[in-house]
């Protein structure tokens, strides 16, 4: 949902300076982002009042019951200066409808360079799960800073690889299961798996341009199966009406379904 948040100055009380006010507003938006209540594509405008333009995964994402401790603290600070209101402008066509499942039997962690949704996809419905509806996977944190940072790192690496015509560094970070980028992503997936108590498959990058695809498939009595690029085990094709992916139960990896060789 694409929304406009209006911050109107309260008449009573002394107003802080412009820089202090804008620091508070940016801090509030950053906390909303790291809690998954808004996507990374947010902006702030001023015309008398301040206006934030944000994309939310759900209609009710900005309700206080979805706040974590950091969002609540900054919301309270802003409430002393501003009266806030939210106007829904319509569906953001770049954002997929959010998962509404109460429980998840399995989840896939994946993203791409223009993705603005959650990195965690429910494998019961094939839709992204809003982060604030997930348990925070580490006891030393109350927000999804590491998950959001990894998503931005992945997007930057994929853009670099595309724009630089496959340079060696970005190629290795994306395609090598043992690269620093993929090791970090797999650790986040494993942490979320423990927090949720269900399998979380980590998606390995495969854009279909690698040389020849030789050795990617094996013939079995059940037909042609994809081989896992990490451990080499046969994978199983998982399909929903709106979603398809190859899953490896041996090492909890996944790859996109791009068709046979």
N, C-alpha and C positions, 0 to 999 in steps of 0.2 A: 504494500500500500504506500503510495506516494503522498506525503503529508507536509503541511506547513505549520510549524510551531511559532506562535506569536508571543513575544515577550514584551508586555506593556508595562512601562514604569508605573509604580504605585505613586499616588499623589503625595501621600504623607511620607515624611522621613527625608534624610539627606541622601542625595544620589552620590555614589562613588564616581571616581574619574572614569573617563572613557576606556582607558587601557585596563583598569581593574575590572570593569564590567565585562569587557570582551574576553578577558582571561577566564572569568567565571563561566561565561557562556561556552567557550571552547572546551573548558574542563568538563562541563556537564555533557556536552555532545560526545567527547572522547569516552567518558564513562558509559554512556548509552551504547556506543559502538563496541566497547570491550565486553559488554554484557550481552551483545547480540540483539539489542532492542532496535537498533538502526544499522543499516549497511555502511560500508566505508565511503560511499559516495554522498557525503553530506556537505552542505555549504551554509554560510551565514551572511545575511544581508541586513542593511539598516536603512530605514526611511521613517525617521521619527522613532518608532518602535523598532525592535530587532525581530528578524524572521529567520528561522532555520528551515531549510528544505531537506527533508530526509526520506529515506525509503525504509519502511518497517516490514518485517516478515508477515505480520498478522495485523488485523484491524485493531486489536487491543494491546499491541506491543508496548505502548507508552504508559499503560496503567501502572500505578504505584505498586501493585502486588507483584509485578515482574521485576522490580528494582532489586539490585544487590545493595550492599552497604555503601559502596562508593556513590552509586547513582542517588540513593536516598539522601546522603549527606549533601551532595551538591544541589539536589532538588530543594532541600530545606534552605540552603544559602540563597539560591535564586528567588525563592518564595518571599524572602524579606525585601527584595528589590522590585520584583516583577509579578504581575498577574499573568499566568500562562494559559493559552488556549491552543487547541489542536484542530486544524481543518484538514479533512481528508480530500485530496485532489483527484484520486483515481488510482487504478492499478498501474504499477510500474511494469512495463512490458519486458524489461530486462530481468525481472525477478520472478522466480517460479512460485507457485502456490505452496504454502508451508504444510508440513506434516501435522496432522491433528491426532495421531494415534496416541493412546494412553500408555501403551507399552511397546517395546521394540524387540522382536525376536533376533534381529541382526541389523547391523549398520555398516555403511561403507563411508570411508573418509576419502574425499576427492575434491579437486577444484580445477580451475583453468584461468587463464589470464584475465578474462573479462567477467568472471563470476563475482556476483555481489551477494550471494546467498551463503548460508552456513556450509561449512566443509563437511558436515555429517548428514548423510542421506539415509533415511529409513528404508530398509529393504522389505518392509511390509506394504508400503504405499508408493515408494519411489520418489518421495518428496523430501526437500531439505528440512531438517529439524532445527527450529529456532534455538539458539544456544542457551537462552535463559530457561528453557524447558528441560535442559540436561543438567545432571549433577556436575559440579565443579570437580574435575578429576584429581586435583592435588590439594592436600590439606593446608598447604601454606599459601593458598590463593583464594580469592573470592570472586574472581572474574576470569575471562577467557583470553587473557593477554597473549599467552603463548600460542594458542590456536589461531588467533587473528593475525599475529605477527608472522607465523609460518605461512598463512594464506597469502599475505602480501609479499613475502619472500618468493614463494612459488610463482605468483603472478609476474613479479619482476624478472625472475629467471626465464620464464617462458617467453616474455616479451623480448628479452635480450637475445634468446635463441632464434626467435622468428626474425627479428630486425637485423641480426648480424649474420644471417644465412648459415646457421648451424656452427658457431664457433665451438672450440673444443671444451672450454670450461663449462658453458651453459649446457652443452650436449651431455657431458658427464653428469652434471648435477641432476638433470631431468631423467636420463635413461638408466643410469647405473643404480641398481638397488642399494649399493653400499655407499653412495655419495652422502655427504654431510646433510644435504637437504632431505634426502629420503630417510636417513637414519633418524633425524629429528621428527619427521612426519610419522614414522612408524612408532616411535616412542609415545607420541601424542595419541595415536590410535590405540596402543596397548593400555595407556592410562585410562582412556575413555572406556575401553572394554571392561577393565576392572571396576570402574565406577558404575557402569550400567549393568554389569553382570550378564552381558550377552556378547557374541562375536562382533568385532569391529574389523572389517577388511580394509587394508591400506591399498589404495589405487596406485599402481605403477604406470608411469607415463608411457603412452604408446600412441603416436599420432598417425601410424600407418605409412610412414615414409622411410622406415629403416630398410636397409638393403635386402630386397628379395623375399624376406619372410621365411627363408629356408630354416627348417628345424623348429618352427613355431607350432607345428601341429603334429599329432600322432593319430594313427588309425587304430581303433579298438573295436571290440565286438559291439559296442554301443554307438559306433560311428566315429567321426572325426572330432578330436578334442584338442583344445588349445593347451599348450605346455606353459607352465608358469615361468616367467622370465627370471624369477629369483631362485627357486629351488628345482625347477625342471619337472615337477610332478604334473600329471594331467589335471586340468581344471574342469569345473562344471559350469555350464551355461545357466545363468540365472535370468529369468525373464518375467517382467510384469507388462501390463498393457502399455505403459509409458516409460519403461526402463529395461535395460539389458546390460549385463556385465558378466565376465568370466571370473569365477571365484576359485581360489586355491585354499582348501581346508587344511593343507599340510603346513603352510607358513602364513596363512591369513593375509594373502595378497589378492589383488584383483586387477583386471585390465578391462578397458572398454571393449565392447563387442563391435568390431569393425568389419565383420564378415570373414569368410574363409579366404585362403591364399589363392 
